[in-house]
């Protein structure tokens, strides 16, 4: 179960208690993807994530093809955050009109092609609004999956790219559509203003509409010996808090890389950037793994410390705030 | 993609054309579950099915735990219809209040326990109504999956149990709740009246609220050399039409086994019984496989014929009608 906010933590905890414990060698609820045992006894990654109209997107701001892209890409990101690559996806679509179906699936297929994921089935239903639920399988090949829970004090913290583009892009889209606050859509607290530059606005909007999943980066991090990894789906503060809590370490950040056109608040609490945050003990191994894969080097943002209560950004507290899915 | 009615066929066909063709040895859209290649190169079954409030269920008639049971059981049934057993499920829940969450998951866990399926993850979201989307993996072990498409002229047709209980149970529940036609809920055309017998009503209602998935029966059918198989999710007429069309054979039924308390129309067009219909060439192999598994023998209902345009029940036409999910 992907934990979509602290308001949901109690619910997730209740679900976890209702389910049996995972056997040794498997990881169930509480990571980006579950690590389970496939038919041949091998490790299989398995995850699901739904996007809901009026909660995760708003048709005044995005096209149906964007919704399709995002529904698949956020699931690929869950596999990437384990150091895996995607294999297959099934898609449950509720409440799509016949007119919109092709457009929705064209976005799904574009993302599936981009990430080498086979869309192999699913189902269609009527319903009161558009909901797209994707489930995905993946593999880490010969390597172990990178969990959230194995960061150690002294490990360095990295992020695969600057943050805040998605939140800034959402703001740019709202401004362009003439409403600054879309009902039911997410809003970044303390938001600033997007750059007036049209090219930058376009870039930011694209980051919101069509987020990239960092599959190659996740694999490079795994090869570099990453000890823990998570994708920035809900905000750096809240996602790093999850990694730290799962690993029972504290985190001290020196810096937060803010994307061009985004605010510091966007970068810290905006979410939906889908960059990967990971911990690793050997900076040389990190450099060479990313270089070997022809990837830009990840950005070093801080380190893990022994005291598991610490969440710090420079001299300040690092707030564990971000996008929170509310239970109805 | 599970085909939920002929009204959906055009949409499913469009989706199929948008997706690349499955490679040799895999089966994607158009069967109960997809047959794909797992991380170790082995066959993996993968399927998804969603249930939506006001479309598939109505809280005036069922409890949240029933919804949880059904959401998981219908997915297990998709695996059973391939001759497989379930491995893992992930669950996306939209629009569940905190108060209902425990009850919903208690039903999910009951079904998961009954069918030996691990619930390993998923996600929670807010939304305008309750929707539960389950995705499931499964395996056929050393055996090949039983597709819909390999029935041959001359094969006998079997069903694993009498039909119509679910439709009759829905009618009994509606009668008990004081409304004969629940808005948005499915209605069996030409319905009769449930028996006044309270025990029978209870049995029928239970068949609607908590359908059984026929995993052991599907495995026995596979061992008996079943050439094609499908679960009766939408109605015998429509589901048998799918099997016949996929296999390019005609079907001639001698009989339709009607469950106690159900009408012939319930049995033909009611759907949601989740019994398995299969074709097989060797009746002795069928008898002995079911006997070896200590299962009641399946009911022989007819046979496959060469002329692929034939859909007959005795002297009459077999109507391909049943529950149809409408696209909004």
Interface residues (C-beta under 8 A of the other chain):
Chain A: X1 X2 X4 X8 X10 X11 X12 X14 X15 X18 X19 X20 X22 X26 X28 X29 X33 X34 X36 X37 X38 X39 X40 X41 X42 X43 X44 X46 X47 X48 X49 X50 X52 X54 X55 X56 X87 X88 X90 X91 X92 X94 X95 X96 X97 X98 X101 X102 X105 X106 X109 X118 X119 X120 X121 X122 X123 X124 X125 X126 X127 X128 X129 X131 X133 X135 X137 X139 X141 X325 X326 X327 X328
Chain B: X1 X2 X4 X8 X10 X11 X12 X14 X15 X18 X19 X20 X22 X26 X28 X29 X33 X34 X36 X37 X38 X39 X40 X41 X42 X43 X44 X46 X47 X48 X49 X50 X52 X54 X55 X56 X87 X88 X90 X91 X92 X94 X95 X96 X97 X98 X101 X102 X105 X106 X109 X118 X119 X120 X121 X122 X123 X124 X125 X126 X127 X128 X129 X131 X133 X135 X137 X139 X141 X325 X326 X327 X328
